[in-house]
Amino acid sequence: MKILSHGCTLDCFDCCKFNVYVKDNKVLKIEGDKNHPYTKGFICIKGKKHLERLNHKDRIYNPLKKVNDKWKEISFDEALNIISERLIYYREKYTSKSVFHYCESGSGGILKGIEDIFFNFYGGITKSKGSTCWGAGIKAQKYDFGDVKGHSLEDMFNSKNIIIWGRNPYNTSIHLMNIIKKVKSKGIKIIVIDPLYTDTAKNADLYIRVNPSSDGALAMAVTKIIIEENLIDKEFINKYVKGFDEYKNYLDTLSIDYLSKECGVDIKQISLQIR
């Protein structure tokens, strides 16, 4: 039996490492690689379902082409020739920039972004700037923190409090949730802010239910209290924060009662959150 190394192809941040067991050219089992430093052999049910999808009776094995409003099975060579002919036609008639390619985050494996290499050889095309998903997150991180950098999940053990705001890793990021449970057992406080009482919220030390679409009001209420009670790090603000004075002046026009009413969170609970 062969054991092949493989990565999960689903649209997920975790990019789990698999061991794929093959005998007589047939996949018999898929399991997480226990020696991988990040996933540590722990994979979700969706990853385990790869084998079921591989052998499903309704699996499509060949490209389909719609002919007279009905799908007709064609060969991969025929499908590639159709795509190739169309791409050549549009490049020669309208230039390569007439081709617009839109992509989203998708799986994060080693082939992620390989289409950029293809379209570079094609002659360069038109691409979108930003996205409705991960691109927006990257833009926000660059604006808020100056760069997009990650860190080891184990770094969470160095925290005093962990705030999970509008995220449900219990159902969406099992490796993050695994660490959250471990740090909680060490006495590190877990705070969840979400309109919904999620499975992650059920595991929190403090759950704060915020009104839908009012996260900004809660964030402003928190910062307003921090500023008014002089809990801010002035040296950090002077060195790294842009527009602090303008932001503070705007907060001065808003009462804590108004912000509390907008977000639906009691003032005492807001104060409790920041301590």
Contacts in CASP RR format, 6 or more apart in sequence:
PFRMAT RR
TARGET T0000
AUTHOR 0000-0000-0000
METHOD contacts of the structure
MODEL  1
MKILSHGCTLDCFDCCKFNVYVKDNKVLKIEGDKNHPYTKGFICIKGKKH
LERLNHKDRIYNPLKKVNDKWKEISFDEALNIISERLIYYREKYTSKSVF
HYCESGSGGILKGIEDIFFNFYGGITKSKGSTCWGAGIKAQKYDFGDVKG
HSLEDMFNSKNIIIWGRNPYNTSIHLMNIIKKVKSKGIKIIVIDPLYTDT
AKNADLYIRVNPSSDGALAMAVTKIIIEENLIDKEFINKYVKGFDEYKNY
LDTLSIDYLSKECGVDIKQISLQIR
1 21 0 8 1.000
1 22 0 8 1.000
1 23 0 8 1.000
1 28 0 8 1.000
2 21 0 8 1.000
2 22 0 8 1.000
2 23 0 8 1.000
3 19 0 8 1.000
3 20 0 8 1.000
3 21 0 8 1.000
3 22 0 8 1.000
4 19 0 8 1.000
4 20 0 8 1.000
4 21 0 8 1.000
4 22 0 8 1.000
5 17 0 8 1.000
5 18 0 8 1.000
5 19 0 8 1.000
5 20 0 8 1.000
5 33 0 8 1.000
6 17 0 8 1.000
6 18 0 8 1.000
6 19 0 8 1.000
6 20 0 8 1.000
6 30 0 8 1.000
7 15 0 8 1.000
7 16 0 8 1.000
7 17 0 8 1.000
7 18 0 8 1.000
7 109 0 8 1.000
8 14 0 8 1.000
8 15 0 8 1.000
8 16 0 8 1.000
8 17 0 8 1.000
8 18 0 8 1.000
8 43 0 8 1.000
8 47 0 8 1.000
8 50 0 8 1.000
8 107 0 8 1.000
9 107 0 8 1.000
9 109 0 8 1.000
10 46 0 8 1.000
10 47 0 8 1.000
10 107 0 8 1.000
11 104 0 8 1.000
11 105 0 8 1.000
11 106 0 8 1.000
11 107 0 8 1.000
12 46 0 8 1.000
12 107 0 8 1.000
12 173 0 8 1.000
13 173 0 8 1.000
14 38 0 8 1.000
14 39 0 8 1.000
14 173 0 8 1.000
14 174 0 8 1.000
14 175 0 8 1.000
15 107 0 8 1.000
15 108 0 8 1.000
15 109 0 8 1.000
16 32 0 8 1.000
16 36 0 8 1.000
16 39 0 8 1.000
16 41 0 8 1.000
16 43 0 8 1.000
16 44 0 8 1.000
16 47 0 8 1.000
17 32 0 8 1.000
17 33 0 8 1.000
17 36 0 8 1.000
17 38 0 8 1.000
17 39 0 8 1.000
17 41 0 8 1.000
18 30 0 8 1.000
18 31 0 8 1.000
18 32 0 8 1.000
18 33 0 8 1.000
18 43 0 8 1.000
18 47 0 8 1.000
18 50 0 8 1.000
19 30 0 8 1.000
19 31 0 8 1.000
19 32 0 8 1.000
19 33 0 8 1.000
20 27 0 8 1.000
20 29 0 8 1.000
20 30 0 8 1.000
21 27 0 8 1.000
21 28 0 8 1.000
21 29 0 8 1.000
21 30 0 8 1.000
21 31 0 8 1.000
22 28 0 8 1.000
27 51 0 8 1.000
27 54 0 8 1.000
29 51 0 8 1.000
30 47 0 8 1.000
30 48 0 8 1.000
30 50 0 8 1.000
30 51 0 8 1.000
31 41 0 8 1.000
31 43 0 8 1.000
31 48 0 8 1.000
32 39 0 8 1.000
32 41 0 8 1.000
32 42 0 8 1.000
32 43 0 8 1.000
33 39 0 8 1.000
33 41 0 8 1.000
34 40 0 8 1.000
34 41 0 8 1.000
38 153 0 8 1.000
38 175 0 8 1.000
39 175 0 8 1.000
40 175 0 8 1.000
42 174 0 8 1.000
42 175 0 8 1.000
42 178 0 8 1.000
43 174 0 8 1.000
44 174 0 8 1.000
53 59 0 8 1.000
62 73 0 8 1.000
62 74 0 8 1.000
62 75 0 8 1.000
62 76 0 8 1.000
63 73 0 8 1.000
63 74 0 8 1.000
63 75 0 8 1.000
63 76 0 8 1.000
63 78 0 8 1.000
63 79 0 8 1.000
64 71 0 8 1.000
64 72 0 8 1.000
64 73 0 8 1.000
64 74 0 8 1.000
65 71 0 8 1.000
65 72 0 8 1.000
65 73 0 8 1.000
65 74 0 8 1.000
65 78 0 8 1.000
65 79 0 8 1.000
65 82 0 8 1.000
66 72 0 8 1.000
87 99 0 8 1.000
87 122 0 8 1.000
90 96 0 8 1.000
90 98 0 8 1.000
90 99 0 8 1.000
91 98 0 8 1.000
91 99 0 8 1.000
91 122 0 8 1.000
91 123 0 8 1.000
96 119 0 8 1.000
96 122 0 8 1.000
96 123 0 8 1.000
96 124 0 8 1.000
96 125 0 8 1.000
97 124 0 8 1.000
97 125 0 8 1.000
97 126 0 8 1.000
98 126 0 8 1.000
99 119 0 8 1.000
99 122 0 8 1.000
99 125 0 8 1.000
99 126 0 8 1.000
100 125 0 8 1.000
100 126 0 8 1.000
100 127 0 8 1.000
100 128 0 8 1.000
101 115 0 8 1.000
101 119 0 8 1.000
101 125 0 8 1.000
101 126 0 8 1.000
101 127 0 8 1.000
101 128 0 8 1.000
102 127 0 8 1.000
102 128 0 8 1.000
103 113 0 8 1.000
103 115 0 8 1.000
104 131 0 8 1.000
104 132 0 8 1.000
104 133 0 8 1.000
104 134 0 8 1.000
105 131 0 8 1.000
105 133 0 8 1.000
105 134 0 8 1.000
105 135 0 8 1.000
106 112 0 8 1.000
119 125 0 8 1.000
130 136 0 8 1.000
130 139 0 8 1.000
138 148 0 8 1.000
141 147 0 8 1.000
141 148 0 8 1.000
142 148 0 8 1.000
153 175 0 8 1.000
153 176 0 8 1.000
153 179 0 8 1.000
154 179 0 8 1.000
156 162 0 8 1.000
156 179 0 8 1.000
156 180 0 8 1.000
156 183 0 8 1.000
156 188 0 8 1.000
157 182 0 8 1.000
157 183 0 8 1.000
157 186 0 8 1.000
157 188 0 8 1.000
159 183 0 8 1.000
159 188 0 8 1.000
160 188 0 8 1.000
160 189 0 8 1.000
161 188 0 8 1.000
161 189 0 8 1.000
161 190 0 8 1.000
161 191 0 8 1.000
162 180 0 8 1.000
162 183 0 8 1.000
162 188 0 8 1.000
162 189 0 8 1.000
162 190 0 8 1.000
162 191 0 8 1.000
163 191 0 8 1.000
163 192 0 8 1.000
163 193 0 8 1.000
163 273 0 8 1.000
164 180 0 8 1.000
164 190 0 8 1.000
164 191 0 8 1.000
164 192 0 8 1.000
164 193 0 8 1.000
164 194 0 8 1.000
164 200 0 8 1.000
164 204 0 8 1.000
165 192 0 8 1.000
165 193 0 8 1.000
165 194 0 8 1.000
165 215 0 8 1.000
166 192 0 8 1.000
166 193 0 8 1.000
166 194 0 8 1.000
166 215 0 8 1.000
167 173 0 8 1.000
167 194 0 8 1.000
167 200 0 8 1.000
168 194 0 8 1.000
168 196 0 8 1.000
168 198 0 8 1.000
168 199 0 8 1.000
168 200 0 8 1.000
169 176 0 8 1.000
169 177 0 8 1.000
169 180 0 8 1.000
169 200 0 8 1.000
170 177 0 8 1.000
170 198 0 8 1.000
170 199 0 8 1.000
170 200 0 8 1.000
170 202 0 8 1.000
170 203 0 8 1.000
171 198 0 8 1.000
171 199 0 8 1.000
171 200 0 8 1.000
177 200 0 8 1.000
177 203 0 8 1.000
180 190 0 8 1.000
180 200 0 8 1.000
180 203 0 8 1.000
181 203 0 8 1.000
183 190 0 8 1.000
184 190 0 8 1.000
184 203 0 8 1.000
184 205 0 8 1.000
189 205 0 8 1.000
189 206 0 8 1.000
190 203 0 8 1.000
190 204 0 8 1.000
190 205 0 8 1.000
190 206 0 8 1.000
191 204 0 8 1.000
191 205 0 8 1.000
191 206 0 8 1.000
191 207 0 8 1.000
191 208 0 8 1.000
191 273 0 8 1.000
192 198 0 8 1.000
192 200 0 8 1.000
192 201 0 8 1.000
192 204 0 8 1.000
192 206 0 8 1.000
192 207 0 8 1.000
192 208 0 8 1.000
193 208 0 8 1.000
193 210 0 8 1.000
193 215 0 8 1.000
193 218 0 8 1.000
194 200 0 8 1.000
194 201 0 8 1.000
194 207 0 8 1.000
194 208 0 8 1.000
194 209 0 8 1.000
194 210 0 8 1.000
195 209 0 8 1.000
195 210 0 8 1.000
195 211 0 8 1.000
195 212 0 8 1.000
197 207 0 8 1.000
197 209 0 8 1.000
201 207 0 8 1.000
206 272 0 8 1.000
206 273 0 8 1.000
208 218 0 8 1.000
208 265 0 8 1.000
208 269 0 8 1.000
208 273 0 8 1.000
209 264 0 8 1.000
209 265 0 8 1.000
210 218 0 8 1.000
210 263 0 8 1.000
210 264 0 8 1.000
210 265 0 8 1.000
211 217 0 8 1.000
211 262 0 8 1.000
211 263 0 8 1.000
211 264 0 8 1.000
214 262 0 8 1.000
214 263 0 8 1.000
214 264 0 8 1.000
215 263 0 8 1.000
216 263 0 8 1.000
217 259 0 8 1.000
217 262 0 8 1.000
217 263 0 8 1.000
218 259 0 8 1.000
218 263 0 8 1.000
218 265 0 8 1.000
218 270 0 8 1.000
220 251 0 8 1.000
220 254 0 8 1.000
220 259 0 8 1.000
221 256 0 8 1.000
221 259 0 8 1.000
221 260 0 8 1.000
221 263 0 8 1.000
221 265 0 8 1.000
221 267 0 8 1.000
221 270 0 8 1.000
222 270 0 8 1.000
222 273 0 8 1.000
222 274 0 8 1.000
223 247 0 8 1.000
223 251 0 8 1.000
224 251 0 8 1.000
224 254 0 8 1.000
224 256 0 8 1.000
224 259 0 8 1.000
225 231 0 8 1.000
225 256 0 8 1.000
225 270 0 8 1.000
225 271 0 8 1.000
225 274 0 8 1.000
226 232 0 8 1.000
226 274 0 8 1.000
227 248 0 8 1.000
227 251 0 8 1.000
231 274 0 8 1.000
237 244 0 8 1.000
256 267 0 8 1.000
256 270 0 8 1.000
257 267 0 8 1.000
260 266 0 8 1.000
260 267 0 8 1.000
260 270 0 8 1.000
END
